Structure formats: structure tokens, C-alpha cells
């Protein structure tokens, strides 16, 4: 995509990029806030907590379907117009959720909102990159991802706080209001972005799915994310029903999880470039240990509070490495690499809550979701080991054949 203008590397980040970050804040808050709202939603809709947990899976399913489809479908559409349409549909989805008279309508609103969310992520990233010079692209993406981190630190606990004091529907209204503010910003501050000169060759990009390393990366991402969200999705009832904490503690503990996520993302991003597989193995192993500890000490309020922070840290510590690994093995398909990673994360966000609800329905209790999550992350560790072995073997073969060395930056990202 051509740059709209040339700017010095040290120029100030365009305000429009921060508008995209605000939009991502609204998207991320909506995606994760249900973790603190499951009990009141279940009571109001007259469904079980595991059934309410499927609303989290509904959003994730929409992201899984929407990320790759909309990444491809919007390639030739005007970027600004597409962003306006997507954030509008997302906001309408929040209003529909706030007004939903039945569980089924609420479920449908989550899927529609997720489709719009996935499309906005795909197009918004391209727009953020197009508005800045190449030397500022990482900063622009950091602003967008920062919106998601702040959603975990502030948005999700705020949603839980509103749900406790004003009812769960107020959280949906709040996200709808944030979406309206983002819409105004997109309309007034996002410039016209030139369309791509050439449509990417989708046949060539789809060929990445013949690579077993791509499928290993998808599976590792889904299992690592799913293991954590298997427990995190039911954190609110675990805090109140098992640990015995008052309802007012739920927003605080969710904020601690988000703070851990922010710290983990920062640290993992700095380390993953030099030790990609090391981050994957150590971070996923840490999540496994922490999930097991959460199951064992679920009745201890102090332990659950501390473990929530640490679990957020370990889960998001691996996120930069999981993203980087996908781009390393699918770098020839830039249109689909990022969308595939998004879909993989949300496969985990779908399967994790489903598995957690299954063990709860089986009468094993809320603490059992942490054991189930630990089982998922154990499988992820095994698949990382398989991927590392295949990667090491391919490097040996390439060396024996006298293949030219890869660029230094790419080589560094694959170190253990």
C-alpha cells in the first residue's frame, strides 16, 4: 500500500492513530468484559453460568470466522468507508446486546459484534501503517495494541463495576457510547487512504496452509490461549463462590489480571525477538503451573488474587512470540498471516470457555476449569517442542545443502 505522504521518522504520531487505539479499546472491552458479568447475565436470562459463558465463545467464533474472511473481502474497499461501516455495526451490536430480551438475541448480537470487530482489526492495522512512514510503523501498531491492553486494565474492570452497581446491561451501553465516540473520530480524523494498487495473489497466500509448521503454530496459539481463558472466563464465580470474596472484589482482580497482561506483553515483546522458542516454552510452562496452582488453592482469597495477576502476565508474555512465529512461518502471505493468528487466538477463546463449561456441567466445580486449562497448555508445550524439533531439523538440512543464511533479524527471532 503506498504511503499517503512522506514524514520524517521523528514526527509526532498522527491523532488518527490514537483514534484507532480508542476504537480498539472499545473492541477489547466488549470482547473480554463478560468474564466479570456472567453471574448477573445468567440470572437475568435464566440460564446456567456455563451457558452464559458460551457468550464469550460466541464472540470468539465471530472473530475466528471474520478475521480471515474480512481481511480478504475488504482488500478493494475504501479503507475509511470500511472502518466507518464496521465500527457502526459494532456499536449497533452493543446496543442490541443492551436491549436483548432473550439469551438467543444476546448471543446473536455477540456474533455480529465480533464479525465487525475482526474486520476493524484487519482494516485498522492497514490504515495505521499507511498513515505513518516505515520507520514509525511499530509505534503505530503499539498504539493500537495498547488500546487492547488498556481495555484489560481499565475497560474490563469498569464493565464489572458497572454490572455490579447498575446492572450488566449498563456495561453494554458504556461500550456502545465508546464506540460512538470512536465513530466520530474515524469520520472526522481518519484521512482518505489510497486503495492497494494490486490485489494480493490469494492462491499463493493460501498455499501457506500446506505447511505443517503453520498448523502447529495455529494449534499452539489456540491451546495456549484456550487454556488460560478456560479458567479466566469463569473467574468471577470462582472468586465469589469458591474463594469467598465479595462481589466488589471482582473488578479489582480483573484489573490485576489486565495489569499482569500489560506487563507480560511488554516483557515478552522485548525478549521474544532474541529467544522466540524460549519464550513460548517458558511462558506456556508458567501458565500451566499457575493454572494448577489456581485449582489447588482456589479456596484461598490471597492466593487467587496473586495468581490472577501472574496468570495474566504469563499468558500475555507469550503473545508477541506467538504472533512472531506465525509471521515467520507464513511470512509469504502477509494478508492471511495476521488474520490467521487472530483466528487461532479466538479458536482458543472459543474452545476454552466451552471446555470450562463442560467440566462445570459435569459437577466438578468452578476450580476444575483451571485443571482443564492446564491440560490444554500441557498439550501446547508438547506441540511447541515438536515445532522446535522440526525447525532445528530444517536448519540442519539447509546448512548441509549450503542454503544461503536468512537475514539476521529473522535468524534471531528463531533462537531458543
Secondary structure, 3 states (H helix, E strand, C coil): CCCCCCCCCCCCCCHHHHHHHHHHHHHHHHHHHHHHCHHHHHHHHCCCHHHHHHHHHHHHHHHHHHHHHHHHHCCCCCHHHHHHHHHHHHHHHHHHHHHCCCHHHHHHHHHHHHHHHHHHHHHHHHHHHHCCCHHHHHHHHHHHHHHHHHHHHHHHHHHHHHHHHHCHHHHHHHHHHHHHHHHHHHHHHCCCCCCCCCCCCHHHHHHHHHCHHHHHHHHHHHHHHHHHHHHHCCHHHHHHHHCCCCCCHHHHHHHHHHHHHHHHHHHHHHHHCCCHHHHHHHHHHHHHHHHHHHHHCCCCHHHHHHHHHHHHHHHHHCHHHHHHHHHHHCCCCHHHHHHHHHHHHHHHHHHHHHHHHHHHHCCCCCCHHHHHHHHHHHHHHHHHHHHHHHHHHHHHHHHHCCCCCCCHHHHHHCCC
